[in-house]
C-alpha cells in the first residue's frame, strides 16, 4: 500500500501570460525538489489565487494517486473557467506531468468543479496524452495488449462478481510517452453474456523500465465516467 505523498506547491502568482505554475509532489522522506523547465511555455491561470491553488492541489494529488504514489512534477499550460451554477465553476485545461523524476513530459487534459463558497475543487477528471510533441505512435505489443485485457477482465470480474465477462477490443493504439512510458488506449465491447454488453474504453500507462502498469482506467457505457482500476503488476 502506497502512503499518500506530501505536497510541495510552488505557485507563482498571478498566473498571467508569460508566468508559470509548477507543482511537485515529494513523498516522505525524500527531499523536496520542484522541477521547472529551462524554457517554460506561457501558462494562463484562472485569475483567482484561491482557485488556482485549489485546482493545482487536487490535480497534483490525483496525478500522484493515479500513478501509484510516485512523485510527480506538473505544469499547467492552458486553463479556462466557465460558470456552471451561481456558486460553481467548471475549470478545465491542459498540462504536462513528469513521473518519478523521468525527463519526459506526458501531456494531459483535465476538468474539475470549483466551489466558490468553500474555495474547494472536486476530484478532477484526467485524460492522458495528445498534448506534447514527445509522443509518437508505435506498433501494438501483442503480449502487452493481452496482459492489459486479462488484468481489466479480472478487475471487472471482481466488480461484477455474479456475472461472467470478457472483452472484445477492436481499436487499440500504443504511443511512446517519452523513452520510459507507453500509453495504450483501447475501445470495444464488454460482454456480460446473458446480461448483455456495454461499450468499453481503456486508458493505460505502462512503465517499460520497471515492467509495471502505472495507471489503468476503464469506462463502461456512454457518459458513465472512468473507473479507477488501480496499479497492476506487470507480468
Z-matrix of the N, CA and C atoms (Angstrom, degrees):
N
C 1 1.464
C 2 1.515 1 109.08
N 3 1.323 2 116.06 1 132.68
C 4 1.463 3 121.05 2 -177.53
C 5 1.517 4 110.06 3 -87.50
N 6 1.306 5 116.55 4 135.68
C 7 1.453 6 120.72 5 175.25
C 8 1.518 7 109.69 6 -76.09
N 9 1.316 8 116.39 7 143.43
C 10 1.465 9 120.38 8 178.50
C 11 1.520 10 109.15 9 -62.86
N 12 1.358 11 117.96 10 130.74
C 13 1.465 12 120.18 11 -177.59
C 14 1.519 13 111.07 12 -71.70
N 15 1.318 14 114.73 13 148.10
C 16 1.451 15 119.47 14 169.28
C 17 1.523 16 107.49 15 -77.62
N 18 1.304 17 117.56 16 148.21
C 19 1.449 18 121.12 17 -175.05
C 20 1.517 19 111.01 18 -107.18
N 21 1.319 20 114.63 19 132.58
C 22 1.466 21 120.76 20 172.01
C 23 1.507 22 106.38 21 -115.82
N 24 1.305 23 117.34 22 116.37
C 25 1.458 24 120.63 23 -176.48
C 26 1.521 25 109.43 24 -109.44
N 27 1.321 26 114.68 25 125.19
C 28 1.462 27 120.04 26 171.64
C 29 1.513 28 106.36 27 -110.74
N 30 1.323 29 116.92 28 104.34
C 31 1.448 30 120.89 29 -175.87
C 32 1.525 31 108.60 30 -115.39
N 33 1.291 32 116.98 31 117.06
C 34 1.451 33 121.49 32 179.86
C 35 1.517 34 107.70 33 -100.80
N 36 1.332 35 117.34 34 105.33
C 37 1.459 36 122.46 35 -173.89
C 38 1.532 37 109.76 36 -112.87
N 39 1.356 38 120.02 37 157.62
C 40 1.456 39 122.47 38 -3.36
C 41 1.527 40 111.62 39 -76.47
N 42 1.323 41 118.28 40 154.85
C 43 1.457 42 122.17 41 -178.61
C 44 1.519 43 109.08 42 -87.74
N 45 1.299 44 115.53 43 93.44
C 46 1.456 45 120.82 44 178.32
C 47 1.509 46 107.38 45 -122.09
N 48 1.317 47 116.69 46 175.89
C 49 1.456 48 120.50 47 -178.25
C 50 1.519 49 110.83 48 -53.92
N 51 1.358 50 114.46 49 127.87
C 52 1.454 51 119.76 50 179.82
C 53 1.505 52 113.34 51 97.02
N 54 1.347 53 118.93 52 -8.52
C 55 1.451 54 120.68 53 178.71
C 56 1.525 55 109.84 54 -100.33
N 57 1.324 56 116.10 55 174.18
C 58 1.459 57 121.15 56 -171.66
C 59 1.510 58 110.02 57 -132.53
N 60 1.327 59 115.79 58 140.27
C 61 1.450 60 120.33 59 168.88
C 62 1.517 61 107.30 60 -115.53
N 63 1.322 62 117.05 61 118.50
C 64 1.455 63 120.87 62 179.98
C 65 1.510 64 109.15 63 -125.85
N 66 1.326 65 116.98 64 133.90
C 67 1.454 66 121.60 65 -179.01
C 68 1.519 67 108.74 66 -133.02
N 69 1.311 68 116.27 67 136.29
C 70 1.459 69 120.88 68 178.38
C 71 1.509 70 109.66 69 -132.77
N 72 1.325 71 116.82 70 136.50
C 73 1.453 72 120.54 71 171.56
C 74 1.508 73 108.88 72 -96.75
N 75 1.319 74 116.60 73 143.08
C 76 1.463 75 121.81 74 -179.75
C 77 1.523 76 108.73 75 -133.12
N 78 1.335 77 118.76 76 109.05
C 79 1.450 78 119.13 77 178.70
C 80 1.522 79 111.43 78 -72.03
N 81 1.305 80 118.59 79 143.31
C 82 1.460 81 122.80 80 175.01
C 83 1.525 82 108.81 81 -68.31
N 84 1.363 83 121.29 82 137.05
C 85 1.464 84 124.10 83 7.67
C 86 1.514 85 113.68 84 -104.46
N 87 1.328 86 118.02 85 25.46
C 88 1.460 87 119.35 86 -179.33
C 89 1.523 88 110.63 87 -62.25
N 90 1.341 89 116.77 88 145.13
C 91 1.464 90 118.67 89 175.53
C 92 1.517 91 110.50 90 -68.12
N 93 1.319 92 115.94 91 151.00
C 94 1.453 93 120.79 92 -178.07
C 95 1.519 94 110.52 93 -72.07
N 96 1.333 95 114.95 94 142.45
C 97 1.458 96 119.81 95 175.84
C 98 1.509 97 108.16 96 -153.14
N 99 1.295 98 117.03 97 129.98
C 100 1.459 99 121.63 98 179.11
C 101 1.510 100 108.51 99 -108.55
N 102 1.332 101 116.28 100 127.18
C 103 1.456 102 120.57 101 -177.55
C 104 1.520 103 109.29 102 -96.29
N 105 1.316 104 116.20 103 124.57
C 106 1.465 105 121.18 104 177.77
C 107 1.522 106 107.41 105 -129.46
N 108 1.359 107 119.37 106 124.52
C 109 1.459 108 121.11 107 -179.50
C 110 1.523 109 111.15 108 -58.84
N 111 1.332 110 114.94 109 152.64
C 112 1.460 111 119.51 110 -177.88
C 113 1.525 112 111.39 111 -67.00
N 114 1.338 113 117.13 112 -29.58
C 115 1.468 114 120.28 113 179.06
C 116 1.526 115 108.52 114 -133.70
N 117 1.328 116 117.03 115 73.35
C 118 1.470 117 119.92 116 -175.37
C 119 1.516 118 112.28 117 -65.10
N 120 1.346 119 114.06 118 146.32
C 121 1.440 120 119.52 119 176.00
C 122 1.528 121 109.71 120 -83.30
N 123 1.333 122 117.03 121 160.11
C 124 1.462 123 119.05 122 -179.38
C 125 1.517 124 111.90 123 -59.03
N 126 1.321 125 116.40 124 144.90
C 127 1.456 126 121.59 125 174.54
C 128 1.510 127 108.47 126 -121.31
N 129 1.320 128 116.54 127 146.17
C 130 1.446 129 121.62 128 -179.49
C 131 1.508 130 108.29 129 -117.05
N 132 1.311 131 117.56 130 123.15
C 133 1.454 132 120.85 131 -178.82
C 134 1.515 133 111.40 132 -94.98
N 135 1.333 134 115.38 133 -176.00
C 136 1.452 135 120.89 134 -177.70
C 137 1.521 136 112.27 135 -83.15
N 138 1.339 137 117.22 136 -15.21
C 139 1.451 138 121.28 137 -175.26
C 140 1.510 139 112.76 138 93.70
N 141 1.324 140 117.42 139 -2.83
C 142 1.456 141 122.71 140 179.49
C 143 1.518 142 108.95 141 -127.61
N 144 1.357 143 116.73 142 120.88
C 145 1.451 144 120.06 143 179.69
C 146 1.521 145 111.09 144 -59.54
N 147 1.339 146 117.38 145 -41.67
C 148 1.460 147 120.91 146 -178.63
C 149 1.520 148 110.98 147 -63.13
N 150 1.329 149 116.46 148 -43.80
C 151 1.466 150 120.28 149 179.70
C 152 1.525 151 111.05 150 -66.85
N 153 1.351 152 116.37 151 -43.72
C 154 1.465 153 120.12 152 178.48
C 155 1.529 154 111.28 153 -57.81
N 156 1.337 155 116.12 154 -45.79
C 157 1.457 156 120.03 155 -178.39
C 158 1.513 157 112.23 156 -65.76
N 159 1.346 158 116.89 157 -41.61
C 160 1.463 159 120.46 158 -179.50
C 161 1.521 160 111.44 159 -65.97
N 162 1.329 161 116.83 160 -43.13
C 163 1.459 162 120.87 161 -179.28
C 164 1.531 163 110.41 162 -67.05
N 165 1.340 164 116.82 163 -44.47
C 166 1.474 165 119.89 164 178.26
C 167 1.522 166 110.44 165 -60.33
N 168 1.330 167 116.61 166 -40.25
C 169 1.460 168 119.80 167 -178.61
C 170 1.513 169 112.97 168 -63.27
N 171 1.351 170 117.55 169 -46.41
C 172 1.464 171 118.96 170 -178.78
C 173 1.524 172 111.23 171 -70.75
N 174 1.338 173 116.97 172 -32.03
C 175 1.460 174 119.28 173 179.08
C 176 1.518 175 111.99 174 -66.49
N 177 1.335 176 115.90 175 -49.34
C 178 1.467 177 118.21 176 -177.34
C 179 1.524 178 110.37 177 -67.54
N 180 1.341 179 117.42 178 -35.46
C 181 1.457 180 119.76 179 177.07
C 182 1.517 181 112.12 180 -65.37
N 183 1.343 182 116.92 181 -42.63
C 184 1.460 183 121.04 182 179.63
C 185 1.518 184 111.48 183 -67.36
N 186 1.338 185 117.27 184 -41.23
C 187 1.464 186 120.47 185 178.63
C 188 1.522 187 111.20 186 -62.25
N 189 1.333 188 116.59 187 -46.28
C 190 1.461 189 119.81 188 179.17
C 191 1.522 190 110.68 189 -61.53
N 192 1.324 191 117.01 190 -41.68
C 193 1.471 192 120.77 191 179.45
C 194 1.521 193 111.28 192 -65.17
N 195 1.330 194 116.28 193 -45.34
C 196 1.460 195 119.70 194 -177.06
C 197 1.523 196 112.66 195 -72.51
N 198 1.332 197 117.22 196 -17.27
C 199 1.454 198 120.77 197 174.78
C 200 1.524 199 111.38 198 -100.93
N 201 1.325 200 116.59 199 29.27
C 202 1.456 201 121.67 200 171.82
C 203 1.508 202 114.90 201 68.80
N 204 1.356 203 118.37 202 27.85
C 205 1.452 204 120.99 203 178.81
C 206 1.507 205 114.62 204 82.13
N 207 1.332 206 117.52 205 5.96
C 208 1.461 207 119.96 206 177.11
C 209 1.533 208 109.96 207 -68.02
N 210 1.341 209 117.94 208 148.76
C 211 1.466 210 119.91 209 175.25
C 212 1.528 211 110.09 210 -67.26
N 213 1.313 212 116.88 211 140.22
C 214 1.460 213 121.04 212 -179.34
C 215 1.518 214 110.26 213 -130.05
N 216 1.319 215 115.87 214 150.50
C 217 1.463 216 123.34 215 170.20
C 218 1.518 217 107.28 216 -117.18
N 219 1.320 218 117.17 217 134.62
C 220 1.459 219 121.05 218 -172.91
C 221 1.519 220 111.41 219 -129.14
N 222 1.334 221 116.20 220 140.58
C 223 1.454 222 123.25 221 172.28
C 224 1.516 223 108.00 222 -127.15
N 225 1.330 224 117.74 223 134.51
C 226 1.459 225 121.66 224 173.81
C 227 1.530 226 109.15 225 -101.00
N 228 1.326 227 115.53 226 131.14
C 229 1.454 228 121.18 227 -177.31
C 230 1.527 229 112.89 228 -106.65
N 231 1.334 230 116.66 229 -36.51
C 232 1.459 231 121.10 230 -179.46
C 233 1.527 232 108.77 231 -136.88
N 234 1.324 233 116.32 232 135.29
C 235 1.458 234 121.70 233 177.40
C 236 1.518 235 108.53 234 -140.09
N 237 1.327 236 116.35 235 132.80
C 238 1.459 237 120.53 236 174.96
C 239 1.518 238 109.25 237 -131.88
N 240 1.330 239 116.26 238 150.60
C 241 1.464 240 122.48 239 -177.09
C 242 1.519 241 109.05 240 -128.15
N 243 1.345 242 115.94 241 132.81
C 244 1.446 243 121.16 242 176.51
C 245 1.522 244 109.10 243 -132.61
N 246 1.315 245 117.27 244 140.20
C 247 1.462 246 121.24 245 177.67
C 248 1.521 247 109.23 246 -73.05
N 249 1.341 248 116.38 247 126.41
C 250 1.464 249 120.68 248 177.53
C 251 1.522 250 111.67 249 -108.77
N 252 1.339 251 117.11 250 -15.32
C 253 1.456 252 123.16 251 173.72
C 254 1.530 253 107.45 252 -162.26
N 255 1.320 254 117.05 253 -175.04
C 256 1.462 255 119.75 254 -179.28
C 257 1.519 256 111.10 255 -60.15
N 258 1.341 257 116.58 256 -37.72
C 259 1.461 258 118.34 257 -175.35
C 260 1.527 259 114.41 258 -112.60
N 261 1.343 260 117.78 259 -13.25
C 262 1.468 261 121.00 260 -175.83
C 263 1.524 262 111.73 261 -102.89
N 264 1.344 263 115.18 262 146.46
C 265 1.453 264 122.30 263 176.36
C 266 1.530 265 109.26 264 -127.42
N 267 1.308 266 116.58 265 134.96
C 268 1.462 267 121.01 266 173.50
C 269 1.520 268 108.17 267 -89.45
N 270 1.328 269 116.69 268 118.38
C 271 1.459 270 122.44 269 -179.74
C 272 1.530 271 107.85 270 -109.28
N 273 1.308 272 117.77 271 123.02
C 274 1.463 273 121.85 272 -179.24
C 275 1.516 274 109.81 273 -137.54
N 276 1.318 275 115.94 274 165.48
C 277 1.456 276 118.47 275 179.71
C 278 1.509 277 113.14 276 168.12
N 279 1.332 278 115.07 277 -161.45
C 280 1.458 279 123.09 278 -178.22
C 281 1.522 280 109.58 279 -131.65
N 282 1.318 281 115.24 280 151.31
C 283 1.458 282 120.12 281 177.73
C 284 1.510 283 111.12 282 -156.43
N 285 1.331 284 114.23 283 -173.18
C 286 1.462 285 121.51 284 178.28
C 287 1.520 286 108.82 285 -136.24
N 288 1.319 287 116.03 286 147.05
C 289 1.458 288 120.57 287 -179.23
C 290 1.526 289 109.53 288 -135.26
N 291 1.330 290 115.52 289 142.36
C 292 1.469 291 121.97 290 171.46
C 293 1.517 292 107.58 291 -114.75
N 294 1.323 293 116.69 292 138.79
C 295 1.455 294 122.27 293 -173.39
C 296 1.527 295 109.90 294 -112.45
N 297 1.320 296 115.72 295 129.87
C 298 1.464 297 122.33 296 170.46
C 299 1.530 298 112.47 297 53.24
N 300 1.336 299 116.69 298 39.60
C 301 1.457 300 120.48 299 175.85
C 302 1.509 301 115.35 300 77.87
N 303 1.341 302 118.21 301 3.97
C 304 1.461 303 120.17 302 179.07
C 305 1.529 304 109.37 303 -63.90
N 306 1.331 305 116.76 304 148.08
C 307 1.458 306 120.43 305 -174.52
C 308 1.528 307 113.06 306 -79.22
N 309 1.318 308 117.61 307 -16.96
C 310 1.461 309 121.05 308 -175.81
C 311 1.522 310 111.54 309 -90.92
N 312 1.331 311 115.24 310 144.59
C 313 1.462 312 121.62 311 176.33
C 314 1.518 313 109.30 312 -95.95
N 315 1.335 314 116.10 313 138.51
C 316 1.460 315 122.65 314 175.91
C 317 1.524 316 107.38 315 -110.53
N 318 1.319 317 117.25 316 124.52
C 319 1.451 318 120.75 317 -178.76
C 320 1.516 319 112.15 318 -75.73
N 321 1.328 320 116.38 319 152.64
C 322 1.461 321 120.61 320 175.69
C 323 1.518 322 110.21 321 -151.45
N 324 1.336 323 115.30 322 156.13
C 325 1.460 324 123.19 323 171.42
C 326 1.523 325 107.77 324 -111.75
N 327 1.310 326 116.56 325 151.39
C 328 1.454 327 119.16 326 -178.09
C 329 1.520 328 111.15 327 -144.59
N 330 1.323 329 114.90 328 160.27
C 331 1.457 330 122.50 329 173.56
C 332 1.514 331 108.27 330 -151.49
N 333 1.329 332 116.74 331 136.19
C 334 1.460 333 121.15 332 178.44
C 335 1.520 334 109.07 333 -147.87
N 336 1.317 335 116.99 334 163.65
C 337 1.460 336 122.42 335 179.18
C 338 1.523 337 108.64 336 -109.10
N 339 1.327 338 116.50 337 125.75
C 340 1.458 339 122.16 338 -179.35
C 341 1.521 340 109.89 339 -105.41
N 342 1.335 341 116.27 340 128.48
C 343 1.457 342 123.80 341 179.16
C 344 1.531 343 108.52 342 -94.92
N 345 1.335 344 117.05 343 110.37
C 346 1.460 345 120.04 344 -175.91
C 347 1.523 346 112.31 345 -71.61
N 348 1.331 347 117.59 346 -23.15
C 349 1.465 348 120.71 347 179.69
C 350 1.520 349 111.34 348 -71.32
N 351 1.327 350 116.41 349 -46.61
C 352 1.461 351 121.01 350 -177.15
C 353 1.525 352 112.67 351 -98.08
N 354 1.332 353 117.91 352 -6.63
C 355 1.455 354 121.03 353 -179.96
C 356 1.510 355 113.34 354 64.13
N 357 1.338 356 116.75 355 37.02
C 358 1.464 357 120.89 356 -177.09
C 359 1.516 358 110.59 357 -126.87
N 360 1.333 359 115.50 358 153.92
C 361 1.460 360 122.10 359 179.00
C 362 1.524 361 109.60 360 -115.53
N 363 1.325 362 116.47 361 142.27
C 364 1.458 363 122.18 362 -179.23
C 365 1.527 364 110.27 363 -77.53
N 366 1.346 365 115.42 364 164.15
C 367 1.469 366 120.41 365 176.34
C 368 1.529 367 108.18 366 -57.75
N 369 1.332 368 118.77 367 128.63
C 370 1.468 369 120.91 368 -170.86
C 371 1.521 370 113.76 369 -84.62
N 372 1.322 371 115.37 370 155.27
C 373 1.462 372 121.83 371 165.07
C 374 1.522 373 107.22 372 -86.20
N 375 1.338 374 116.91 373 130.01
C 376 1.464 375 121.82 374 -176.81
C 377 1.527 376 109.22 375 -129.91
N 378 1.322 377 116.26 376 127.99
C 379 1.455 378 122.47 377 176.07
C 380 1.520 379 108.49 378 -122.62
N 381 1.315 380 117.03 379 127.92
C 382 1.458 381 121.82 380 -177.13
C 383 1.521 382 111.59 381 -85.70
N 384 1.339 383 114.37 382 152.74
C 385 1.452 384 121.72 383 166.50
C 386 1.516 385 115.96 384 91.57
N 387 1.345 386 113.33 385 167.07
C 388 1.446 387 121.44 386 175.04
C 389 1.508 388 115.42 387 78.01
N 390 1.340 389 117.80 388 15.23
C 391 1.462 390 120.15 389 -176.14
C 392 1.529 391 111.19 390 -115.09
N 393 1.321 392 117.97 391 -52.19
C 394 1.460 393 121.03 392 -173.05
C 395 1.528 394 111.42 393 -87.15
N 396 1.327 395 114.95 394 162.91
C 397 1.467 396 121.17 395 178.88
C 398 1.517 397 112.13 396 -86.93
N 399 1.342 398 117.21 397 -0.12
C 400 1.459 399 120.72 398 -177.62
C 401 1.527 400 112.75 399 -85.38
N 402 1.330 401 117.65 400 1.20
C 403 1.453 402 120.97 401 -178.72
C 404 1.524 403 110.97 402 -96.80
N 405 1.332 404 116.00 403 144.99
C 406 1.466 405 119.76 404 174.65
C 407 1.516 406 109.30 405 -148.07
N 408 1.330 407 116.05 406 142.81
C 409 1.459 408 121.59 407 179.67
C 410 1.520 409 109.97 408 -70.49
N 411 1.336 410 116.02 409 141.32
C 412 1.463 411 121.83 410 175.50
C 413 1.524 412 107.99 411 -136.14
N 414 1.342 413 117.95 412 163.12
C 415 1.468 414 119.72 413 178.70
C 416 1.533 415 111.15 414 -62.57
N 417 1.320 416 115.70 415 147.42
C 418 1.458 417 120.25 416 177.46
C 419 1.520 418 111.01 417 -67.01
N 420 1.324 419 115.43 418 142.00
C 421 1.457 420 122.34 419 174.77
C 422 1.530 421 107.29 420 -92.34
N 423 1.322 422 116.75 421 113.38
C 424 1.467 423 121.31 422 -174.98
C 425 1.518 424 111.95 423 -57.94
N 426 1.319 425 116.74 424 -41.26
C 427 1.469 426 120.16 425 -178.48
C 428 1.532 427 110.81 426 -65.83
N 429 1.343 428 116.90 427 -41.37
C 430 1.468 429 120.18 428 179.24
C 431 1.528 430 111.24 429 -66.41
N 432 1.331 431 116.18 430 -42.16
C 433 1.463 432 119.68 431 179.36
C 434 1.526 433 110.07 432 -62.54
N 435 1.322 434 117.37 433 -42.65
C 436 1.470 435 120.51 434 178.44
C 437 1.526 436 110.69 435 -63.39
N 438 1.333 437 116.58 436 -42.32
C 439 1.459 438 120.71 437 178.61
C 440 1.525 439 111.34 438 -62.86
N 441 1.332 440 116.47 439 -41.90
C 442 1.455 441 120.95 440 178.06
C 443 1.531 442 110.67 441 -63.25
N 444 1.317 443 116.92 442 -44.92
C 445 1.466 444 122.16 443 177.54
C 446 1.523 445 110.71 444 -56.77
N 447 1.336 446 117.25 445 -48.14
C 448 1.461 447 121.42 446 -177.85
C 449 1.526 448 111.64 447 -64.20
N 450 1.329 449 116.69 448 -39.82
C 451 1.469 450 120.16 449 -179.67
C 452 1.531 451 111.69 450 -65.99
N 453 1.323 452 116.40 451 -43.67
C 454 1.461 453 119.52 452 -179.63
C 455 1.527 454 110.54 453 -67.91
N 456 1.326 455 117.46 454 -41.52
C 457 1.468 456 120.51 455 177.08
C 458 1.528 457 110.83 456 -59.57
N 459 1.328 458 116.36 457 -40.61
C 460 1.465 459 119.79 458 178.42
C 461 1.519 460 110.95 459 -62.17
N 462 1.336 461 117.51 460 -41.70
C 463 1.455 462 120.86 461 179.57
C 464 1.532 463 111.28 462 -68.89
N 465 1.325 464 116.44 463 -39.64
C 466 1.454 465 119.62 464 176.51
C 467 1.529 466 110.58 465 -63.56
N 468 1.327 467 115.77 466 -36.98
C 469 1.458 468 120.05 467 178.07
C 470 1.516 469 112.40 468 -62.44
N 471 1.342 470 116.84 469 -33.50
C 472 1.465 471 120.47 470 177.29
C 473 1.515 472 111.07 471 -75.06
N 474 1.340 473 116.19 472 -38.49
C 475 1.461 474 119.55 473 -178.83
C 476 1.529 475 111.55 474 -70.15
N 477 1.336 476 115.57 475 -39.38
C 478 1.464 477 120.79 476 179.34
C 479 1.528 478 107.93 477 -113.94
N 480 1.316 479 115.57 478 69.49
C 481 1.468 480 122.04 479 -170.19
C 482 1.521 481 113.20 480 -61.97
N 483 1.329 482 118.45 481 -27.81
C 484 1.463 483 120.96 482 -176.32
C 485 1.526 484 112.69 483 -88.98
N 486 1.336 485 117.24 484 1.58
C 487 1.455 486 120.76 485 -175.98
C 488 1.514 487 111.03 486 -125.71
N 489 1.323 488 116.06 487 144.81
C 490 1.457 489 120.24 488 171.51
C 491 1.522 490 108.22 489 -84.10
N 492 1.312 491 116.97 490 145.89
C 493 1.462 492 120.16 491 -177.25
C 494 1.515 493 110.45 492 -144.97
N 495 1.319 494 115.09 493 144.91
C 496 1.463 495 120.81 494 171.89
C 497 1.518 496 108.03 495 -145.26
N 498 1.333 497 115.88 496 155.21
C 499 1.459 498 121.85 497 -178.79
C 500 1.521 499 110.66 498 -102.89
N 501 1.318 500 115.05 499 142.53
C 502 1.459 501 121.43 500 171.13
C 503 1.528 502 106.53 501 -123.53
N 504 1.323 503 116.23 502 94.86
C 505 1.465 504 121.25 503 -177.10
C 506 1.520 505 109.90 504 -92.28
N 507 1.343 506 116.37 505 126.09
C 508 1.465 507 119.02 506 -177.61
C 509 1.518 508 113.26 507 -116.83
N 510 1.337 509 118.30 508 -12.88
C 511 1.460 510 121.06 509 177.54
C 512 1.525 511 108.34 510 -131.30
N 513 1.318 512 116.57 511 114.49
C 514 1.466 513 121.79 512 -176.59
C 515 1.522 514 108.42 513 -133.37
N 516 1.335 515 116.66 514 130.02
C 517 1.461 516 121.07 515 176.33
C 518 1.528 517 109.16 516 -129.01
N 519 1.318 518 115.43 517 142.64
C 520 1.458 519 121.62 518 177.37
C 521 1.522 520 108.57 519 -123.41
N 522 1.331 521 115.95 520 130.26
C 523 1.459 522 122.37 521 -177.70
C 524 1.516 523 109.17 522 -127.25
N 525 1.320 524 116.35 523 134.90
C 526 1.463 525 120.73 524 172.03
C 527 1.519 526 109.01 525 -76.86
N 528 1.324 527 115.92 526 116.76
C 529 1.460 528 120.89 527 176.27
C 530 1.523 529 107.22 528 -101.93
N 531 1.332 530 116.71 529 81.68
C 532 1.458 531 120.77 530 -171.15
C 533 1.517 532 110.19 531 79.54
N 534 1.307 533 116.36 532 -167.01
C 535 1.468 534 120.78 533 -176.71
C 536 1.526 535 112.76 534 -82.40
N 537 1.314 536 116.20 535 -24.18
C 538 1.469 537 119.30 536 -170.22
C 539 1.524 538 113.77 537 -96.88
N 540 1.321 539 118.02 538 -32.94
C 541 1.458 540 120.58 539 -169.16
C 542 1.525 541 112.45 540 -112.29
N 543 1.338 542 114.59 541 149.61
C 544 1.454 543 122.78 542 171.14
C 545 1.518 544 108.56 543 -117.35
N 546 1.320 545 116.48 544 132.43
C 547 1.460 546 120.97 545 174.93
C 548 1.520 547 108.20 546 -105.70
N 549 1.328 548 116.38 547 121.71
C 550 1.460 549 121.96 548 -177.91
C 551 1.519 550 109.05 549 -116.53
N 552 1.324 551 116.33 550 122.54
C 553 1.463 552 122.84 551 174.60
C 554 1.519 553 108.60 552 -114.32
N 555 1.318 554 116.41 553 136.92
C 556 1.462 555 120.63 554 -179.37
C 557 1.520 556 109.57 555 -143.60
N 558 1.323 557 116.12 556 150.41
C 559 1.460 558 121.06 557 175.68
C 560 1.516 559 109.36 558 -141.45
N 561 1.307 560 115.65 559 156.74
C 562 1.454 561 120.83 560 -179.38
C 563 1.513 562 110.70 561 171.07
N 564 1.331 563 115.94 562 -139.37
C 565 1.453 564 122.64 563 -175.65
C 566 1.530 565 109.98 564 -127.92
N 567 1.334 566 115.70 565 134.87
C 568 1.460 567 121.62 566 167.75
C 569 1.523 568 107.13 567 -95.38
N 570 1.318 569 116.39 568 118.11
C 571 1.466 570 122.47 569 -174.66
C 572 1.526 571 109.16 570 -101.81
N 573 1.345 572 115.98 571 115.41
C 574 1.457 573 121.33 572 -179.83
C 575 1.526 574 112.05 573 -101.98
N 576 1.321 575 116.84 574 24.79
C 577 1.458 576 121.39 575 176.76
C 578 1.513 577 111.78 576 65.92
N 579 1.334 578 116.56 577 -127.22
C 580 1.465 579 121.01 578 -178.03
C 581 1.528 580 112.89 579 -64.07
N 582 1.325 581 116.61 580 -18.44
C 583 1.470 582 120.55 581 -179.28
C 584 1.524 583 112.80 582 -85.98
N 585 1.320 584 117.83 583 0.99
C 586 1.457 585 120.75 584 174.93
C 587 1.516 586 113.74 585 99.94
N 588 1.330 587 116.51 586 -168.22
C 589 1.461 588 123.44 587 -177.47
C 590 1.520 589 110.11 588 -128.86
N 591 1.328 590 114.86 589 165.08
C 592 1.465 591 121.10 590 177.27
C 593 1.522 592 108.73 591 -145.39
N 594 1.335 593 117.50 592 140.25
C 595 1.465 594 118.87 593 171.08
C 596 1.526 595 109.81 594 -57.26
N 597 1.305 596 116.61 595 143.65
C 598 1.467 597 121.07 596 -178.19
C 599 1.517 598 110.23 597 -135.48
N 600 1.322 599 115.62 598 139.57
C 601 1.458 600 122.04 599 174.16
C 602 1.524 601 108.55 600 -130.50
N 603 1.326 602 116.27 601 139.77
C 604 1.464 603 122.15 602 -179.09
C 605 1.516 604 108.74 603 -126.69
N 606 1.324 605 115.73 604 136.67
C 607 1.469 606 122.42 605 174.74
C 608 1.518 607 107.41 606 -128.61
N 609 1.323 608 117.34 607 124.33
C 610 1.467 609 120.37 608 -175.00
C 611 1.520 610 110.98 609 -138.16
N 612 1.331 611 115.34 610 152.37
C 613 1.464 612 122.34 611 175.16
C 614 1.522 613 107.59 612 -128.46
N 615 1.332 614 116.13 613 123.50
C 616 1.470 615 121.84 614 -175.31
C 617 1.516 616 110.40 615 -113.72
N 618 1.326 617 116.28 616 132.19
C 619 1.463 618 123.66 617 178.64
C 620 1.520 619 108.44 618 -92.95
N 621 1.335 620 116.50 619 106.96
C 622 1.461 621 120.04 620 -177.44
C 623 1.525 622 112.54 621 -69.86
N 624 1.326 623 117.13 622 -31.03
C 625 1.463 624 119.54 623 -179.27
C 626 1.518 625 111.93 624 -67.19
N 627 1.358 626 115.52 625 -44.35
C 628 1.461 627 120.15 626 -177.03
C 629 1.523 628 112.75 627 -98.43
N 630 1.343 629 117.91 628 2.00
C 631 1.472 630 122.27 629 -178.45
C 632 1.526 631 111.14 630 49.98
N 633 1.344 632 115.20 631 51.53
C 634 1.459 633 121.56 632 -174.41
C 635 1.525 634 110.14 633 -136.63
N 636 1.329 635 115.79 634 142.08
C 637 1.458 636 120.61 635 170.02
C 638 1.513 637 108.36 636 -79.43
N 639 1.322 638 116.28 637 114.22
C 640 1.459 639 121.23 638 -178.54
C 641 1.521 640 110.56 639 -79.81
N 642 1.324 641 116.72 640 -40.35
C 643 1.456 642 121.96 641 -175.91
C 644 1.518 643 108.43 642 -146.83
N 645 1.317 644 117.15 643 127.28
C 646 1.460 645 121.90 644 175.65
C 647 1.524 646 108.08 645 -136.58
N 648 1.311 647 116.61 646 113.34
C 649 1.466 648 122.73 647 179.35
C 650 1.511 649 109.75 648 -117.84
N 651 1.338 650 116.93 649 149.43
C 652 1.456 651 119.47 650 172.62
C 653 1.515 652 110.07 651 -136.25
N 654 1.324 653 115.69 652 155.58
C 655 1.454 654 123.27 653 178.85
C 656 1.513 655 108.11 654 -133.41
N 657 1.315 656 117.06 655 129.71
C 658 1.459 657 122.70 656 177.24
C 659 1.522 658 109.50 657 -111.74
N 660 1.315 659 115.87 658 130.85
C 661 1.450 660 120.08 659 175.92
C 662 1.511 661 112.92 660 76.43
N 663 1.337 662 117.56 661 157.81
C 664 1.468 663 120.84 662 179.32
C 665 1.518 664 111.20 663 -73.35
N 666 1.351 665 115.60 664 130.27
C 667 1.456 666 120.63 665 173.57
C 668 1.510 667 115.65 666 72.01
N 669 1.345 668 118.22 667 18.41
C 670 1.463 669 119.50 668 -178.15
C 671 1.507 670 112.39 669 -87.69
N 672 1.348 671 117.94 670 -15.84
C 673 1.459 672 120.40 671 -177.22
C 674 1.516 673 110.60 672 89.63
N 675 1.325 674 116.08 673 157.23
C 676 1.459 675 121.47 674 -176.92
C 677 1.513 676 109.87 675 -84.12
N 678 1.325 677 115.95 676 131.40
C 679 1.457 678 121.35 677 176.28
C 680 1.518 679 108.41 678 -93.97
N 681 1.326 680 116.25 679 131.76
C 682 1.459 681 120.46 680 -179.85
C 683 1.522 682 109.93 681 -76.58
N 684 1.317 683 116.77 682 117.61
C 685 1.456 684 120.94 683 178.19
C 686 1.515 685 110.09 684 -83.47
N 687 1.321 686 116.66 685 -35.20
C 688 1.460 687 119.33 686 177.47
C 689 1.503 688 112.43 687 103.42
N 690 1.298 689 116.20 688 -171.84
C 691 1.454 690 123.18 689 -176.04
C 692 1.512 691 109.50 690 -89.03
N 693 1.322 692 116.76 691 125.05
C 694 1.451 693 122.14 692 -176.40
C 695 1.532 694 109.49 693 -117.36
N 696 1.311 695 116.44 694 140.10
C 697 1.470 696 120.76 695 -179.83
C 698 1.505 697 109.78 696 -74.57
N 699 1.322 698 116.90 697 135.04
C 700 1.447 699 120.97 698 176.06
C 701 1.512 700 110.87 699 -75.45
N 702 1.294 701 116.81 700 149.11
C 703 1.450 702 120.63 701 -177.91
C 704 1.503 703 111.07 702 -105.43
